[in-house]
């Protein structure tokens, strides 16, 4: 079993969420999104470290509100950067030396299942780089800037990238060292590996691993989570519910 360090990215701006609240702090069935996401990893036997990366403006707030809880959970809090790549690279610097694989997961994806995580971890252990992705099922249209359809795009072999995205440690280290100058083009971590010509394997997922983007997604996430069997988290004290 490979040892995995998990970087949970929570430094996004939440511009499409519709309120001033960070989407990762929105509550899904009574608990913050980021907490539900962390819970997917902190008790796994193959995870040797979990790292939460937040925006610079949020660091002190997280320390004051959640610092003791994060410490009790064994989660390292790291300051992110302006771009996603910079935030994940900051988290990578906190990865312990004994980690063989590094997984990057969106804090706004609290619905990832244990089975999905098992599958992508296993594939990355074999191939060196793997991501979860869901096949596109709708009819895909390419349009002009005026919203006029230009063409219908065949959906065969088209996937929507998800997370976790998991890499052998040395691959991610090389990817950061040789990242392109224009970071705005790198919208996920697999693109860094692709930039180096490193093959990345898709592990097929489904749309239940949704990324919370708008307020309505919070309702969908709650419904997905409630539909699954619950497991008790072991790394919390009796004060946990009151604190969150």
WODA-V652245 format. One record per residue. N is the residue number from 1. PHI is phi in whole degrees, -180 to 180 (999 if undefined). PSI is psi as a letter, one per 20 degrees, with the letter a starting at -180 (* if undefined). NEAR is the number of other C-alpha atoms within 12 Angstrom. Layout:
n | phi | psi | near
N | PHI | PSI | NEAR
N | PHI | PSI | NEAR
This chain:
n | phi | psi | near
1 | 999 | p | 18
2 | -72 | q | 27
3 | -82 | p | 29
4 | -121 | p | 40
5 | -99 | p | 41
6 | -115 | p | 49
7 | -101 | o | 51
8 | -100 | o | 52
9 | -88 | o | 45
10 | -132 | k | 45
11 | -101 | j | 40
12 | -67 | r | 36
13 | -86 | i | 27
14 | 57 | k | 24
15 | -67 | h | 16
16 | -97 | j | 18
17 | -73 | h | 23
18 | 98 | i | 17
19 | -139 | r | 15
20 | -75 | i | 15
21 | -72 | p | 21
22 | -65 | p | 32
23 | -64 | h | 35
24 | -73 | i | 42
25 | -98 | i | 35
26 | -61 | q | 34
27 | -97 | p | 26
28 | -106 | o | 32
29 | 52 | l | 20
30 | 93 | i | 19
31 | -131 | q | 25
32 | -60 | q | 30
33 | -54 | g | 38
34 | -63 | h | 39
35 | -66 | g | 42
36 | -61 | h | 35
37 | -70 | g | 45
38 | -58 | h | 44
39 | -61 | h | 36
40 | -70 | i | 37
41 | -121 | h | 41
42 | -67 | h | 34
43 | -105 | j | 24
44 | -76 | p | 25
45 | -68 | h | 16
46 | -87 | i | 26
47 | -94 | o | 33
48 | -95 | i | 30
49 | -161 | p | 37
50 | -120 | p | 43
51 | -124 | p | 45
52 | -104 | p | 50
53 | -107 | p | 43
54 | -122 | r | 39
55 | -66 | q | 31
56 | -53 | h | 24
57 | -70 | i | 20
58 | -101 | i | 27
59 | -60 | g | 23
60 | -64 | h | 16
61 | -63 | g | 17
62 | -67 | h | 31
63 | -62 | g | 22
64 | -71 | g | 15
65 | -84 | h | 17
66 | -125 | i | 29
67 | -51 | g | 22
68 | -60 | h | 21
69 | -68 | g | 27
70 | -63 | h | 30
71 | -63 | g | 23
72 | -63 | h | 18
73 | -80 | i | 27
74 | 78 | k | 25
75 | -96 | p | 36
76 | -86 | p | 36
77 | -101 | p | 41
78 | -127 | q | 36
79 | -83 | p | 35
80 | -87 | a | 33
81 | -123 | a | 26
82 | -74 | h | 21
83 | -111 | q | 27
84 | -57 | g | 35
85 | -57 | g | 38
86 | -66 | h | 35
87 | -68 | g | 36
88 | -67 | h | 45
89 | -64 | h | 33
90 | -63 | g | 32
91 | -65 | h | 40
92 | -62 | h | 44
93 | -66 | i | 27
94 | -96 | j | 29
95 | -70 | p | 36
96 | -69 | q | 23
97 | -64 | h | 17
98 | -84 | i | 18
99 | -75 | p | 29
100 | -90 | h | 32
101 | -120 | q | 42
102 | -125 | p | 48
103 | -107 | p | 52
104 | -116 | p | 50
105 | -134 | q | 48
106 | -71 | p | 45
107 | -61 | h | 44
108 | -86 | j | 43
109 | -116 | m | 42
110 | -80 | i | 49
111 | -97 | j | 44
112 | -59 | p | 38
113 | -91 | r | 32
114 | -60 | h | 24
115 | -66 | h | 20
116 | -64 | g | 30
117 | -64 | g | 38
118 | -55 | g | 30
119 | -67 | g | 27
120 | -74 | h | 39
121 | -62 | g | 43
122 | -64 | g | 32
123 | -67 | g | 30
124 | -63 | h | 36
125 | -63 | h | 28
126 | -89 | g | 20
127 | -97 | h | 22
128 | 98 | h | 31
129 | -156 | p | 40
130 | -152 | q | 44
131 | -135 | q | 42
132 | -82 | q | 45
133 | -155 | q | 33
134 | -109 | p | 25
135 | -64 | q | 22
136 | -73 | p | 20
137 | -116 | i | 16
138 | -87 | r | 15
139 | -83 | p | 14
140 | -101 | p | 18
141 | -114 | p | 15
142 | -99 | p | 16
143 | -125 | r | 13
144 | -79 | r | 10
145 | -64 | i | 8
146 | -91 | j | 8
147 | 68 | k | 10
148 | -100 | p | 11
149 | -65 | p | 13
150 | -97 | g | 13
151 | -162 | q | 13
152 | -96 | p | 13
153 | -94 | p | 17
154 | -57 | p | 15
155 | -92 | i | 17
156 | -58 | p | 12
157 | 65 | j | 14
158 | -102 | p | 18
159 | -133 | q | 24
160 | -96 | o | 25
161 | -67 | q | 32
162 | -128 | a | 41
163 | -130 | q | 45
164 | -68 | q | 54
165 | -116 | p | 45
166 | -124 | p | 48
167 | -138 | q | 48
168 | -60 | q | 35
169 | -53 | g | 32
170 | -68 | h | 22
171 | -66 | g | 34
172 | -68 | h | 39
173 | -61 | g | 26
174 | -67 | h | 22
175 | -63 | g | 29
176 | -69 | h | 31
177 | -66 | h | 19
178 | -117 | k | 19
179 | -66 | q | 27
180 | -69 | q | 20
181 | -68 | h | 15
182 | -87 | n | 14
183 | -73 | i | 22
184 | -65 | h | 16
185 | -80 | i | 18
186 | -96 | n | 23
187 | -97 | i | 19
188 | -148 | r | 32
189 | -76 | h | 45
190 | -62 | h | 42
191 | -63 | h | 30
192 | -65 | g | 37
193 | -68 | h | 35
194 | -62 | h | 26
195 | -59 | h | 26
196 | -90 | i | 21
197 | 81 | j | 16
198 | -87 | p | 22
199 | -65 | p | 20
200 | -121 | p | 32
201 | -89 | p | 29
202 | -90 | p | 33
203 | -105 | o | 32
204 | -67 | p | 28
205 | -120 | b | 31
206 | -145 | r | 24
207 | -76 | i | 28
208 | -70 | i | 26
209 | -84 | l | 35
210 | -76 | q | 37
211 | -101 | p | 36
212 | -68 | o | 41
213 | -122 | h | 30
214 | -121 | r | 24
215 | -60 | h | 28
216 | -65 | h | 19
217 | -66 | h | 30
218 | -63 | g | 31
219 | -65 | g | 22
220 | -63 | g | 25
221 | -62 | g | 35
222 | -61 | g | 28
223 | -67 | g | 18
224 | -64 | g | 24
225 | -64 | g | 29
226 | -67 | h | 17
227 | -78 | i | 13
228 | -105 | q | 16
229 | -60 | q | 10
230 | -95 | q | 14
231 | -123 | p | 14
232 | -73 | p | 12
233 | -83 | p | 20
234 | -97 | i | 17
235 | -99 | l | 23
236 | -129 | q | 25
237 | -92 | r | 17
238 | -67 | i | 13
239 | -84 | i | 13
240 | -58 | g | 19
241 | -62 | g | 14
242 | -66 | h | 13
243 | -71 | g | 19
244 | -80 | * | 27
